[in-house]
């Protein structure tokens, strides 16, 4: 299971929100590059970089932060937040993103999202399926939609999507543990007709302690995004480094 720390950006600074509420903004670091370098120094290979200004303004904003981190570290960056047009996606990839995540666009304008999937490939385009009570939320979680979580994932699976980041909004930033039952349900209901291949599901939201990671790995999650638990020192970078080096030693 890949360990994917999150850096969320507002005004070029590293912040965290609670349940996606911008009024709960807490600044953890003025310089996201320094945070990224610390992660890299502990064997981290992947980064989930979210442009919260972009999510709010509905177009890419903090691409310079992406460019800075991508050019000065070897981290493989998945970038999301405000990607609404072909130009936004082009800027993200030119600025150094290895993958991009589309959430709202996949609900509001599926034709554009499907085109990105065809043009860039399923290894480059991630479906961001953020949900509350198994209903998809969009526009930086400022809007609810009528889309059901699992049917949306299944629909895009048929279009070739491989990677899905699923955030349970009710858990996000709460440090109360992730939605194990929800992830179990998604993995069970997205097995392909062959009965073998599973979705590459990336768990996100609510991670509160190191002990939750082996459980998610055993369940079959392909990756886990960790944010506040790192910044609040609930999980140390040394623990993550050890898990990356020898994940089997942490299994039940």
Beta strands, then each sheet from edge to edge (+ up, - down):
strand 1: 2-10
strand 2: 13-18
strand 3: 21-29
strand 4: 46-51
strand 5: 76-80
strand 6: 99-102
strand 7: 125-132
strand 8: 135-138
strand 9: 143-148
strand 10: 163-168
strand 11: 200-204
strand 12: 223-226
sheet 1: 3+ 2- 1+ 4+ 5+ 6+ 7+ 8- 9+
sheet 2: 3+ 2- 1+ 12+ 11+ 10+
end
